[in-house]
Amino acid sequence: NFRLTLNECNGEFVAICEGDDYWTDPAKLQHQVDLLRSHPEFSMCWDDCEVVYEDGSRMAHALTGGPPAEYDFEDMLHRRVVIGPVGMIFRRSVVPLFPEGVLVFDWLLFLIVSRSAKIYFTGRTTSVYRRHSENWTRRISSAKAEFFLRLTEQCKQYFAPDNARDFDRWIAHSEADVCATKFAELDKPGFKEHYASVRELWEDRKSTRLNSSHTDISRMPSS
């Protein structure tokens, strides 16, 4: 639904409000549109959102947190800045037809938008993100870990070859998460399968760091 809807959008900007999330500030959209029109160097801006649980309690802090700030593609790639889609608005022109088969849209969308130009966090809180006990993102399981592994592999394919090596770091972490959950679930075959992948990925990363260094390791003392 997201892909089909986005591909039909032909306005100057696109804002997202999905599921049971909602906006709380009637000036949210106008403020964001004014900001983007006066700052063509930004491809997206987003406001913070308050997290509300099913019992009515609220998170002690907003989702992103912090003062206004600029971010770029490298920030999104390496830090995975927390963004609530309910608070974002972006230029339609910077997002091509969204690819089919994408498992979830948000992280890939953030990467696509930030690769075209810087993005801006306003520091304002103008929406609510509902979080309840059945939120899939709150569950811990090997199925969820394997899902995020596949998602990261999809993102790597989308940005390959330029940033393929950057995604290998996240893939290694995702493989490690799968290992941990397989171990907790007493799935010995699954653990062994992914443990081999983790070892291979981390050995490859270690080798890459050593080969890119100017240090002559052959002259270093062996201890």
N, C-alpha and C positions, 0 to 999 in steps of 0.2 A: 504493500500500500504506500509506503513512504516513497519508494523509487518511482512508482507510477504517478503519484501526486506531484512530486518535485519536478519530474520531467514535463508536467503540464503547466507549471508555473511560468508566467511570462512577464511578471512585474519587475520593477527595479530592485526590490528587496524581497527577501523571504524570511519570515519569522515562524518559529515552531512552538506549538502548544498542543501537546499530545496527552493521551490517556486521561488520568484524573488530576493532572497538574493544572494550575491556573495562574493567571496574572492578577496582581493585587493593586497595581498602580495604573490608573486610567491614562496617565501621560507617558507610559512606558514606550510605546511604539513611536510616538512623535519625538520624544527625546532622542531615541536611538537613530531615527531617520535623519534628524537635524545634525546629529554628530557625524554620521557617515557622509552626508552631503557636504559638510564643512571640512571634512578630513578625507580627501580622496586617497590618502596613503594607506588607509585601513580597508581591508576587505570584509571585516566582520567586527562587531562589538557585542558584548554580552553584559547583562546585569546579573547580580548574584540572586540566589533563590534561597528561601527559608525551607528547611526540611521539617515536615510535619509527619508524625507517626500516627498509626491508626487509633491509638488511645487519646489522641489530641495533644500529646506532649510534643515539644519542639526541641530540635537540636540546639545546643548552647551557642553555636556559631553558624553563620551562613555557609553554603556549600563550598564556594571558592575561597572566600575570606581574603582579607587584606585590602590595601588601598588601591586606587586606580593604577593600572600598569599596562605596558605594551609587551606583546609576546610575538615571537616569530616561529617559523617552521621548526627550527632546531629546538626551541623550547617545547613545542608540542611533541616532537619526536623523542626527545630524551627525558623529559620530565613528566610527560602525560599530565599536563595542567588539568585540574578538575573543572569541568564546565557542565552546567545544567542546560540541556538543550532548550528548556522552557524559557531561559533568559536570553537566548541569542537571536541575532538578526544578521543576515549576510547579503552581500551583493549577488544577485542571481547570475550575473555575467561571469563570475569566477568559478562556477560549478558546471561542468559539462553534464551530458546525460549520465545519470548515475548508473554504474554498472550493475548488471544482473547478478543474482546469486550471492550478494553481500549478506553476511550473517546479521550484523547490526550496522546502523548507519552512522552513529555519532562520532566515533574516533576517526573513521575514514573521512568523514565530512570535515572535521576539524583540521585534519592534515591537508586535505585538498585546498581548503580556504586559506590556511596559513601559508601554504607554499606560494600562493599568488601574491600575497602582500602581508604586512603586519596585521595583527588583530589586537583589539583593545578591550580591556576589562574596566568597566566604569566604576566599580565599587558600590554602586547603588543596589538595593535589594527590592525587586519589583514583582516577585512571583513566588509561588509555593510548589515545592516538589514533594509529593506524597510518598512516604515509604512505609510499607506494611510488612507483616510477617511473611507474606507469600512473595515478596519481591524476589525475583529470580537472582538478581545480582547480589543478594545477601546470603544465598545458600553456599555452602562449602561442600563440594563433591568432585569426584574425578570427571563426571560428565561436564560440569561447569568449567573445570580446568582445561579439558580437552576442547571445549567450545572456544575458549579464549586463545588456545593454541592455534586452532584453525583460522580464527579471525586475524591473528597476527600474521600468519602465513599468507592470508589474502591481501593484507595491506602491503606486505613485502612484494608480492607479485605486482601490485598496482604501481608501486614506486620504483620497481627494478628497472634498470640496473643501478641507477645513481645512488640509491639509499639502501640497497639490499643488505650491505654489511651492518648498517645501523639496526635493522630489524632483527638481525641474528642475535643481538643481545636480548631483545625481548622474547625471542623464540626460546633461547636458552632458559630464561626465567620461567617461561610458560611450561616448558618440559619439566623443569624442577618442581613446579606446582603440581603437575600431573603425577610425578613420582611420589610426592608427599601425600596426596590424596589416595593414590593407589595403595600406598603403604598403610595408611589409616584404615582403609577398607579391606585390608588383608588380601588384596589381589596381587599375589606374588608374580604371576606371569606378566601382568600389566606393568608392575613396578620394574621388573627386569628389562622389559622392552624399552621403556622410556628412560631408565637409568643409563642404558647404553647410548641413547641419543644425547642425554645430558653430558656424559663424559666426552663424547665426540665433539659436541658444540663448544664446550668450554676449553678443550684442548686446542681446538682450531682457533678460538679467540686468543688464547695465550700465545700460540705460535705466531699469530698475526701481529700482536703487540711487540713481541721480541724481534720479529723480522723488520718491523718498521722503526725500531730503535737504532740509534747510531752507536750504541754500546757494542763493543766487540766481546761477545759473551765467551769466546774461546779463551780469552785472557783472564776471565774472572776465576777466582779460586773455587774449587769444588769443595763443598762442605756437607 
